[in-house]
Amino acid sequence: MPTDSGVQESGQPSQAVKPVTLALQGGGAHGAFAWGVLDRLLEDGRLAIEGVSATSAGAMNAAVLAYGLLQGGPPRARTALHDFWRDIASTARVHSPFRKLPWEYWLSSGYGLDYSPMYLLTDITLRVLSPYQFNPLNFNPLRDVLARHVDFDALNQRCPIQLYLCATNIENGKIRVFSRDDISLKAVLASACLPFLFQAVEIDGEHYWDGGYVGNPAIFPLIYNCGARDVVIVHINPIVRKGVPKTAAEILNRINEVSFNSSLIRELRAISFVTRLIQDGKVRGGDMKEMLIHSIRSDQTMMALGVSSKLNADWDFLCYLRDQGRDQAGRWLQQNYDAIGERCTVDLQQEFL
C-alpha cells in the first residue's frame, strides 16, 4: 500500500524490462482508478511505457504522467500523479457544485451523490441551462489545476513518451488526436470537455467536446506510431453489466457506459479481424504487425458505482479508487507479465465479436 504521501518505495526489478503502450479511458472521478494502475505499474518497474493514448480523465493522467517522467522518471511520475489528484480533491471542496454537504457524510453511505441535495439541484439545473447560460465567463477550475502540475511548453520540447490525446470535433463529429507539438493545456481540456458542464474548447478555429464520444481511447495512434506491439488498456467504464436498468439513474448510467465503450469496441473488433488474417497467413507479417492486447479492469468495482459518483471528487473516494486500481494492476502483473511480448491476454474473439 502507498505511504501517507501516496507513494511507496519500489525495489529493483528482477526481470527484464518490457516495452508497452497504454490506452487510458476517461470517466470523470473514476479516472482515479487509472491513477492507481499507473502507480502500481511504475512502482513495479518491469514495463517501459513507450506511448500513451488517452481521453478525458485519462488525458489528464497521461499529461501528468508524461511530465512526471520528464522531471524525474517513474518515482517523480508517481509523486506527480498523487499531487495532481490531491489538488483535484482540494479544488473540488471549494468549487464543485456536486460536493457533499458536511452532514451528508453522516447521513449517507457509499460514494454516490444520488441523495445529495446539491447534486440533485445541480442536475436539474443542467437539464434546463447550458454552460453558456449558467457559466457565461467559462470558469473551469480544472484549467488552473492542470496549469499548476504540468509545464506544457517543457513537455512539448522534451516529452519522454509518445503522447496522444483524443477529443471530438463538434462540427464534423470526427476524432481529433493531439500529439507532439499539439499537446497543450487546451488540448487536455478539450479531451475532457463534458458538454453539459463546460463550454466547448476552441483550438485553431475548431471546437471540441470530450473525446469519449468517438475515441475512449483511440488505439490506432499506438499501432501506427509506436514500436511496441503490446497495448495495455485501462478500462474505466464496465463493458458488461448484468440485468436491465429500471430507474432513470440506472438507464442514464448504462447509456453513458455503452456510448463511451462503443468506439473502443469497434477498434478492438478491427484488431481481432486483422490478427486472424495475419495468423491465417492471408496478410504478410511485414505489411502489418500483430498487436497484443491486454486489459486491466475491474467491472465489479465499477458496477457498484453509480453515474453520480463520477462527479464525486472527495479525497477518500479517490483514494479508494486508487487502491482498487493498484490491486487490480498488481494481480494483472502477477498473472500476465510473462505474456507481454508473447501473446494477447484478452480473448478478442470472445469478448468483442
C-alpha positions in Angstrom: 0.0 0.0 0.0 1.1 3.6 -0.5 2.6 5.6 2.3 0.9 8.8 3.7 2.4 10.7 0.8 0.6 8.3 -1.6 3.9 6.9 -2.9 5.6 3.7 -1.9 9.3 3.0 -2.4 9.9 0.5 -5.2 12.7 -2.1 -5.4 14.8 -3.0 -8.3 13.0 -5.2 -10.9 14.4 -8.7 -11.0 13.2 -9.4 -14.6 13.8 -7.8 -18.0 12.0 -4.5 -18.7 9.5 -4.9 -21.5 8.2 -2.1 -23.7 4.4 -1.5 -23.8 1.9 1.2 -24.7 -1.0 2.3 -22.6 -4.6 3.2 -23.5 -6.4 5.2 -20.8 -10.1 5.5 -20.7 -12.0 8.5 -19.3 -14.7 8.5 -16.7 -14.6 11.6 -14.5 -13.5 11.0 -11.0 -13.3 7.3 -11.8 -10.1 8.2 -13.5 -8.5 7.8 -10.1 -8.7 4.0 -10.7 -6.3 4.5 -13.6 -4.1 6.6 -11.3 -3.8 3.5 -9.1 -3.0 1.3 -12.1 -0.3 3.7 -13.2 1.1 4.0 -9.7 1.4 0.2 -9.5 3.0 -0.2 -12.9 5.5 2.5 -12.2 6.3 1.0 -8.8 6.9 -2.4 -10.4 9.4 -1.1 -12.8 9.3 -4.0 -15.3 7.4 -2.2 -18.0 8.8 0.6 -20.1 6.0 2.9 -21.3 6.7 3.8 -24.9 3.4 5.6 -25.7 0.0 6.6 -24.2 -3.3 7.2 -25.9 -5.8 8.7 -23.6 -9.2 10.5 -23.3 -10.8 12.8 -20.8 -9.7 11.9 -17.2 -7.3 9.6 -18.9 -5.8 12.5 -20.8 -5.2 14.3 -17.5 -3.5 11.2 -16.1 -1.4 10.9 -19.3 -0.2 14.5 -19.3 0.7 14.4 -15.6 2.4 11.0 -16.1 4.5 12.3 -19.0 5.5 15.5 -17.2 6.5 13.5 -14.1 8.6 11.1 -16.2 10.3 14.1 -17.8 11.1 15.6 -14.4 12.5 12.5 -12.7 11.4 9.2 -14.1 9.0 6.8 -12.5 9.4 7.9 -8.9 8.7 11.5 -9.8 5.8 10.4 -12.0 4.2 8.6 -9.1 4.5 11.7 -6.9 3.2 13.9 -9.7 0.0 11.8 -10.1 -0.6 11.8 -6.3 -0.2 15.5 -6.0 -2.4 16.1 -9.0 -5.3 14.1 -7.7 -4.8 15.6 -4.2 -5.2 19.0 -5.8 -8.3 17.8 -7.6 -9.9 16.9 -4.3 -8.9 20.2 -2.6 -10.2 22.2 -5.5 -13.5 20.3 -5.6 -14.1 21.1 -1.9 -14.1 24.8 -2.8 -15.6 24.9 -6.4 -17.5 21.8 -7.2 -21.3 22.1 -7.2 -21.5 18.4 -6.7 -19.7 18.3 -3.3 -21.4 16.7 -0.4 -22.6 19.0 2.4 -20.9 18.3 5.8 -23.9 16.4 7.4 -24.3 14.2 4.4 -21.2 12.2 5.4 -23.1 11.1 8.5 -26.5 10.5 6.8 -25.5 8.5 3.8 -23.1 5.7 3.0 -21.4 4.9 -0.2 -19.7 7.1 -2.8 -22.7 8.1 -4.9 -24.3 11.5 -4.8 -27.9 10.5 -5.8 -29.4 11.7 -2.5 -27.3 14.8 -2.2 -29.5 18.0 -2.3 -26.6 19.8 -4.0 -26.2 17.1 -6.7 -30.0 16.9 -7.3 -30.4 20.7 -7.6 -27.4 21.0 -9.9 -28.6 18.0 -12.0 -32.0 19.7 -12.6 -30.3 23.0 -13.4 -28.0 21.3 -16.0 -31.1 19.9 -17.7 -32.5 23.4 -18.2 -29.5 25.6 -18.6 -26.4 25.2 -20.8 -22.8 26.1 -19.7 -23.2 29.2 -21.9 -26.1 30.3 -19.7 -25.1 29.3 -16.2 -21.4 29.9 -16.7 -21.0 32.7 -19.2 -17.5 33.5 -18.0 -16.4 29.9 -18.8 -14.9 29.3 -15.4 -13.2 26.0 -15.3 -11.2 25.1 -12.1 -9.6 22.1 -13.9 -7.7 24.6 -16.0 -5.8 26.0 -13.0 -5.2 22.6 -11.5 -3.6 21.3 -14.8 -1.5 24.5 -15.1 -0.1 24.0 -11.6 1.0 20.5 -12.3 2.2 20.4 -16.0 4.5 22.7 -17.8 3.2 22.1 -21.3 6.0 24.1 -23.0 8.6 21.8 -21.4 6.5 18.8 -22.3 6.3 19.7 -25.9 10.0 20.2 -26.2 11.1 17.0 -24.4 8.2 14.7 -24.0 9.7 11.3 -22.8 6.9 9.2 -24.4 4.7 9.2 -27.4 1.5 11.0 -26.2 -1.9 11.1 -27.9 -4.9 12.8 -26.5 -8.4 12.4 -28.1 -11.2 14.9 -28.5 -14.4 15.2 -30.5 -14.7 17.8 -33.2 -18.2 19.2 -32.7 -19.0 20.3 -36.2 -17.9 17.2 -38.2 -18.1 14.5 -35.4 -14.6 13.3 -36.2 -11.9 12.4 -33.7 -9.0 14.8 -33.2 -5.9 13.2 -31.9 -3.5 15.8 -30.4 0.2 14.7 -30.4 3.7 16.1 -30.3 3.6 19.9 -30.7 -0.2 19.9 -30.4 -0.2 18.8 -26.8 -1.3 21.8 -24.7 -3.4 22.8 -21.7 -6.3 23.4 -24.1 -5.9 20.0 -25.7 -6.3 18.3 -22.4 -9.3 20.5 -21.5 -10.8 19.7 -24.9 -10.4 15.9 -24.3 -12.2 16.3 -21.0 -14.9 18.8 -22.1 -18.2 17.4 -20.9 -20.7 19.5 -22.9 -23.3 19.8 -20.1 -20.7 21.2 -17.7 -18.2 23.2 -19.8 -18.3 25.4 -22.9 -16.7 23.9 -26.0 -12.9 24.3 -26.2 -11.7 26.3 -29.2 -8.4 25.4 -30.8 -7.3 26.8 -34.1 -10.8 27.8 -35.0 -12.2 24.4 -34.3 -14.4 23.5 -31.3 -14.2 20.3 -29.3 -16.0 18.2 -26.7 -15.0 15.2 -24.7 -13.1 12.6 -26.7 -15.1 9.8 -25.1 -17.8 10.0 -27.7 -15.5 9.0 -30.6 -12.4 7.5 -29.1 -12.3 6.3 -25.5 -9.4 6.0 -26.1 -8.2 5.6 -29.7 -5.8 2.6 -30.3 -4.7 3.4 -33.8 -2.1 6.1 -32.9 -0.3 3.5 -30.9 -0.4 0.9 -33.7 0.9 3.4 -36.3 3.5 5.3 -34.3 4.9 3.0 -31.6 7.3 0.1 -32.0 5.8 -1.9 -29.1 3.2 -4.5 -30.0 1.7 -4.7 -26.6 -1.2 -2.4 -25.8 -2.5 -2.4 -22.2 -6.0 -0.9 -22.0 -7.0 0.5 -18.6 -10.8 0.3 -18.5 -12.9 2.7 -16.5 -16.4 2.0 -18.0 -17.7 -1.5 -17.4 -18.2 -3.4 -20.7 -20.6 -5.9 -19.2 -23.4 -5.1 -16.7 -25.9 -7.8 -16.0 -29.6 -7.0 -15.7 -31.9 -4.4 -17.3 -31.6 -0.9 -15.8 -35.0 0.2 -14.5 -34.6 3.6 -12.8 -33.8 6.8 -14.6 -30.3 7.0 -13.0 -29.6 3.4 -14.0 -30.7 3.9 -17.6 -28.6 7.1 -17.8 -25.6 5.3 -16.4 -25.8 2.4 -18.8 -26.3 4.7 -21.8 -23.1 6.5 -20.7 -21.2 3.3 -20.4 -22.3 1.9 -23.8 -21.6 5.1 -25.7 -18.2 5.6 -24.1 -17.2 2.0 -24.9 -18.5 1.8 -28.4 -15.6 3.3 -30.3 -13.1 1.2 -28.4 -15.0 -2.0 -29.1 -15.1 -1.2 -32.8 -11.3 -0.8 -32.9 -10.8 -4.0 -31.0 -13.0 -5.8 -33.4 -10.9 -4.5 -36.3 -7.7 -5.5 -34.5 -9.2 -9.0 -34.0 -10.0 -9.3 -37.7 -6.5 -8.2 -38.8 -4.9 -10.6 -36.2 -6.8 -13.5 -37.7 -5.7 -12.5 -41.2 -2.1 -12.5 -40.1 -2.3 -15.8 -38.2 -4.0 -17.4 -41.2 -1.2 -16.3 -43.5 -3.6 -14.1 -45.6 -1.5 -11.0 -44.8 2.3 -10.8 -44.9 3.8 -10.0 -41.5 5.9 -7.2 -43.0 2.7 -5.4 -44.1 1.3 -5.0 -40.7 2.1 -6.1 -37.2 0.1 -8.4 -34.9 -1.0 -6.4 -31.9 -1.0 -8.0 -28.5 -3.9 -6.6 -26.4 -4.1 -6.7 -22.6 -6.7 -5.3 -20.3 -6.7 -4.0 -16.7 -10.2 -3.6 -15.5 -12.5 -4.3 -12.6 -16.0 -4.4 -13.8 -17.1 -5.5 -10.3 -15.7 -2.3 -8.7 -17.2 0.0 -11.3 -20.6 -1.7 -11.5 -21.0 -1.0 -7.8 -20.7 2.8 -8.5 -23.5 4.9 -10.0 -23.1 7.6 -12.6 -23.3 10.3 -10.0 -20.0 9.0 -8.4 -18.1 10.1 -11.5 -18.6 13.7 -10.2 -17.5 12.9 -6.6 -14.0 14.2 -6.1 -13.8 13.5 -2.3 -10.3 12.5 -1.4 -11.5 9.4 0.4 -13.3 8.2 -2.7 -10.3 9.0 -5.0 -8.0 7.0 -2.7 -10.5 4.1 -2.6 -10.4 4.0 -6.5 -6.6 4.4 -6.5 -6.2 1.4 -4.2 -8.6 -0.6 -6.3 -6.6 0.2 -9.4 -3.3 -0.7 -7.6 -4.7 -4.0 -6.5 -6.0 -4.9 -10.0 -2.8 -3.9 -11.6 -0.8 -6.0 -9.1 -2.9 -9.1 -9.9 -2.6 -8.4 -13.6 1.2 -8.2 -13.4 1.4 -11.4 -11.4 -0.8 -13.3 -13.9 0.3 -11.8 -17.2 3.8 -10.3 -17.1 5.3 -13.4 -18.8 2.8 -13.0 -21.7 4.0 -9.4 -22.5 5.7 -9.6 -25.9 4.4 -13.1 -26.5 0.6 -13.2 -26.8 -2.7 -11.4 -26.1 -4.1 -11.9 -22.6 -7.6 -10.8 -23.9 -9.7 -13.2 -26.0 -10.8 -10.6 -28.6 -13.0 -13.1 -30.4 -15.0 -14.0 -27.3 -15.0 -10.5 -25.7 -15.9 -8.3 -28.7 -17.2 -10.5 -31.6 
